[in-house]
Amino acid sequence: MTPKTNIGDMFDAENFRTSGHALIDVLADQLQRRLTGVGPVINWKSPELEDQHWQQPLPQQAIFNADDLINKLQSDILPDSLAIHHPRNMGHQVATPLPMAALCDLVAALTNQAMAVYETGPSATMIERQVIRWLSELIGWKPTITKHINGILTSGGAQANLTALLAARQHSAKSNVWKNGIADHKLLKILVSEHSHYSISRAAGIMGLGTDAVIKVATDIEGRMDVTQLQHLHQESLIKGEHIIAVVATAGCTPTGSIDPLLQIGQYCNTQGLWLHVDGAHGASALLSEQHRQQLDGIALADSVVWDGHKLLYMPATVSAVVFKNPANSFAAFAQDASYLFQGENHETEEFNTSYRTLECTKRMMGLKLWAALSLYGVEGMALLIDEAFAKARLFADKIQADQAFELLMQPQTNIVCFRYLNDGLDAENLNLLQATIRKSLIESGAFHLTQVTLHGATWLRTTLMNPMTQASDLDALLTSIKQFAKN
Ligand SMILES: Cc1ncc(COP(=O)(O)O)c(C=O)c1O
């Protein structure tokens, strides 16, 4: 029998302490098991069948106490989660989060700093500004020790890209689009690589430009934007009387991890007066690494950069930065009149009120975990993670190339490796089907998590090697399992 609920118990600090210790014990045990590869990567169950277990009546009274909750987590919920820290988890670009950063997220949850304006999150605001200054310094923009900060943290790279493109449009369009709408601006376009993330065309849709406003630039065999084609398409667009609001370069494109030639693109954009946005959601973290940062040469020429912490900065989701070279542009995306929140009208007065610059009003205190990680491990420590992930991708590529059963799509530029199992007896369509079937079987077996991507009609298996626990033996085991599954 669970006792009747009372408000005092709901907020009891001692209960919180006791349950908190018990919960951390459960999580630490699970972390340990997963780091050492105990159990499946995914406890695969059909979503249709699982859904039937989550159709309970709405509880009118308590149905369990805190201990029951922890037991439920331990018995059902945690075992049925994707084992992100498992060495054989090689699927999406989702960080294996640093445990200390996860603890910071608990602080964010309990203190619940709404962050819309300074007074709803004084220290949270300051920490966020500190993080933005650090990221800007890594990009190569002069550290802003002045009052004016040049960006914000927001929930996810998709939203960060939208924010940057709204700013780009407001900056480049000939009149105030925020206020007057786009009726007078039918020909606003965005130039972007064919491998750009879908959030760019989705942003075009949201912004009322229509997804057809996104002009796709072809890539070379290494998946990088072809700069000659970019120039050609830009000139063609000028002849048609179109107005390019931004060129979007991708640093670490989603399908292959390729990094567009930022220096060449930046030089072209700068001479043509084009806004350059770099979607570095995945790859901007290479800036931390002495070994790999030269791949991002030219990023400082950008007008705006997006950088996800919950990818290669090893943060729990979500924390994404959108930063602008010119601090004034950080106000360009949104211009709101809400006297219940903002008492000032100008940027000077609203400098410390983050919601002037974000889509979000209430916003999680997401800078804390990033500030903590950079403080605990420094750039050098965080770079170890990048170097390790990129080296593992190269090692895996070498293993694939050395095995005649497989074809490697391209040498990895970051930590994403695409490859396929070969079978001479199959036509193109069935070879594609085989990759998809192998992947499905591997996931449903619980042995590995990996993804797939279709490029120019060919389906490739895709691994994102960002789990520091993955060893060479796990990569060998993946190739062996693929061969076995293919034979079966
Ligand atoms: C290049 C790129 N940009 C943007 C995004 C979207 O980021 P988020 O999932 O944080 O919204 C992704 C996600 O994979 C990405 O790879």
The ligand as a MOL file (V3000), in Angstrom:
LIG
                    3D

  0  0  0     0  0            999 V3000
M  V30 BEGIN CTAB
M  V30 COUNTS 16 16 0 0 0
M  V30 BEGIN ATOM
M  V30 1 C 25.3730 18.6340 -39.6740 0
M  V30 2 C 24.2040 18.6190 -38.7330 0
M  V30 3 N 23.5150 19.7540 -38.5130 0
M  V30 4 C 22.4630 19.8050 -37.6940 0
M  V30 5 C 22.0230 18.6800 -37.0360 0
M  V30 6 C 20.8250 18.7690 -36.1330 0
M  V30 7 O 21.2700 18.7710 -34.8250 0
M  V30 8 P 20.2850 18.3870 -33.6120 0
M  V30 9 O 20.0170 16.9300 -33.7460 0
M  V30 10 O 21.0980 18.7440 -32.4140 0
M  V30 11 O 19.0520 19.2260 -33.7420 0
M  V30 12 C 22.6990 17.4620 -37.2230 0
M  V30 13 C 22.2390 16.2390 -36.5440 0
M  V30 14 O 22.6940 15.1580 -36.7500 0
M  V30 15 C 23.8190 17.4310 -38.0910 0
M  V30 16 O 24.4950 16.3060 -38.3280 0
M  V30 END ATOM
M  V30 BEGIN BOND
M  V30 1 1 1 2
M  V30 2 1 2 3
M  V30 3 2 2 15
M  V30 4 2 3 4
M  V30 5 1 4 5
M  V30 6 1 5 6
M  V30 7 2 5 12
M  V30 8 1 6 7
M  V30 9 1 7 8
M  V30 10 2 8 9
M  V30 11 1 8 10
M  V30 12 1 8 11
M  V30 13 1 12 13
M  V30 14 1 12 15
M  V30 15 2 13 14
M  V30 16 1 15 16
M  V30 END BOND
M  V30 END CTAB
M  END
